[in-house]
């Protein structure tokens, strides 16, 4: 797959993940937020929980397990730290979630995928 095709498919997956979250009662606060320290694909809120979401798409569902690692989550966490003050208020729970997507499968959300110090 060419880089441009992969980028386009990644954007489509983020769009689909945003709608999937909306159907589950989440409100999307921001999409594709890029900072020097990292990038957050989606920022979503449901009640008192603000989730900084990493979306991963693979052509083959068997590759999804290897698509996320500590290095990638650490970059999302660093970006989330910088953005939390803008999107989360006092008493809100803030977490890092991952949504894994592949053709022919339902999105799989890993809630609270990253813990500080992990």
LUMVOTI-871292 format. One line per 2 residues: number of its first residue (from 1); their letters; for each residue x, y, z of C-alpha. Coordinates in nm, 2 decimals, decimal comma, always signed. Layout:
REM LUMVOTI-871292
NUM	A	X:Y:Z ~ ...;
This chain:
REM LUMVOTI-871292
1	XX	+0,00:+0,00:+0,00 ~ +0,14:+0,34:-0,10;
3	XX	+0,20:+0,60:+0,18 ~ -0,07:+0,83:+0,04;
5	XX	-0,33:+0,54:+0,03 ~ -0,24:+0,44:+0,39;
7	XX	-0,28:+0,80:+0,50 ~ -0,62:+0,83:+0,34;
9	XX	-0,73:+0,50:+0,49 ~ -0,61:+0,62:+0,83;
11	XX	-0,81:+0,93:+0,80 ~ -1,12:+0,73:+0,70;
13	XX	-1,07:+0,50:+1,00 ~ -1,05:+0,80:+1,23;
15	XX	-1,37:+0,94:+1,08 ~ -1,54:+0,60:+1,13;
17	XX	-1,41:+0,57:+1,48 ~ -1,55:+0,91:+1,57;
19	XX	-1,89:+0,81:+1,44 ~ -1,87:+0,48:+1,63;
21	XX	-1,79:+0,67:+1,95 ~ -2,08:+0,91:+1,89;
23	XX	-2,32:+0,62:+1,86 ~ -2,20:+0,51:+2,20;
25	XX	-2,28:+0,85:+2,35 ~ -1,94:+1,02:+2,33;
27	XX	-1,90:+1,38:+2,21 ~ -1,60:+1,44:+1,99;
29	XX	-1,41:+1,75:+2,11 ~ -1,13:+1,74:+1,86;
31	XX	-0,97:+1,54:+1,58 ~ -0,62:+1,50:+1,45;
33	XX	-0,45:+1,73:+1,70 ~ -0,07:+1,74:+1,63;
35	XX	+0,19:+1,87:+1,87 ~ +0,57:+1,85:+1,87;
37	XX	+0,55:+1,58:+2,15 ~ +0,29:+1,36:+1,97;
39	XX	-0,04:+1,34:+1,81 ~ -0,39:+1,26:+1,93;
41	XX	-0,64:+1,12:+1,67 ~ -0,95:+1,19:+1,87;
43	XX	-1,04:+1,36:+2,19 ~ -1,38:+1,25:+2,32;
45	XX	-1,60:+1,32:+2,62 ~ -1,87:+1,11:+2,79;
47	XX	-2,00:+1,24:+3,12 ~ -1,70:+1,31:+3,34;
49	XX	-1,45:+1,11:+3,13 ~ -1,23:+1,26:+2,86;
51	XX	-1,05:+1,01:+2,64 ~ -0,75:+1,08:+2,42;
53	XX	-0,79:+0,82:+2,15 ~ -0,54:+0,65:+1,93;
55	XX	-0,70:+0,49:+1,62 ~ -0,52:+0,21:+1,44;
57	XX	-0,64:+0,06:+1,11 ~ -0,49:-0,25:+0,94;
59	XX	-0,59:-0,43:+0,63 ~ -0,58:-0,76:+0,81;
61	XX	-0,74:-0,80:+1,16 ~ -0,47:-1,04:+1,26;
63	XX	-0,22:-0,75:+1,24 ~ -0,41:-0,53:+1,49;
65	XX	-0,24:-0,67:+1,80 ~ +0,10:-0,55:+1,68;
67	XX	-0,02:-0,21:+1,57 ~ +0,00:-0,05:+1,91;
69	XX	+0,30:-0,04:+2,14 ~ +0,43:+0,14:+2,44;
71	XX	+0,63:+0,39:+2,23 ~ +0,32:+0,50:+2,04;
73	XX	+0,11:+0,52:+2,35 ~ +0,38:+0,72:+2,53;
75	XX	+0,36:+0,98:+2,25 ~ -0,02:+1,00:+2,28;
77	XX	+0,01:+1,04:+2,65 ~ +0,26:+1,32:+2,62;
79	XX	+0,03:+1,51:+2,39 ~ -0,27:+1,43:+2,62;
81	XX	-0,08:+1,59:+2,91 ~ -0,04:+1,91:+2,72;
83	XX	-0,40:+1,91:+2,60 ~ -0,58:+1,79:+2,91;
85	XX	-0,61:+2,14:+3,06 ~ -0,80:+2,26:+2,75;
87	XX	-1,04:+1,97:+2,74 ~ -1,08:+1,83:+3,09;
89	XX	-1,20:+2,01:+3,40 ~ -1,14:+1,96:+3,77;
91	XX	-1,28:+1,62:+3,88 ~ -1,28:+1,48:+3,52;
93	XX	-1,13:+1,14:+3,46 ~ -0,87:+1,15:+3,18;
95	XX	-0,75:+0,84:+3,00 ~ -0,58:+0,71:+2,69;
97	XX	-0,80:+0,48:+2,48 ~ -0,72:+0,28:+2,16;
99	XX	-0,96:+0,19:+1,88 ~ -0,85:-0,10:+1,66;
101	XX	-1,01:-0,13:+1,32 ~ -0,99:-0,36:+1,02;
103	XX	-1,22:-0,44:+0,73 ~ -1,50:-0,68:+0,81;
105	XX	-1,47:-0,64:+1,19 ~ -1,64:-0,42:+1,44;
107	XX	-1,41:-0,16:+1,60 ~ -1,25:-0,28:+1,92;
109	XX	-1,19:-0,02:+2,19 ~ -0,93:-0,07:+2,46;
111	XX	-1,03:+0,17:+2,74 ~ -0,76:+0,31:+2,96;
113	XX	-0,48:+0,15:+2,75 ~ -0,20:+0,35:+2,90;
115	XX	-0,12:+0,41:+3,27 ~ +0,14:+0,67:+3,37;
117	XX	+0,47:+0,50:+3,45 ~ +0,38:+0,20:+3,22;
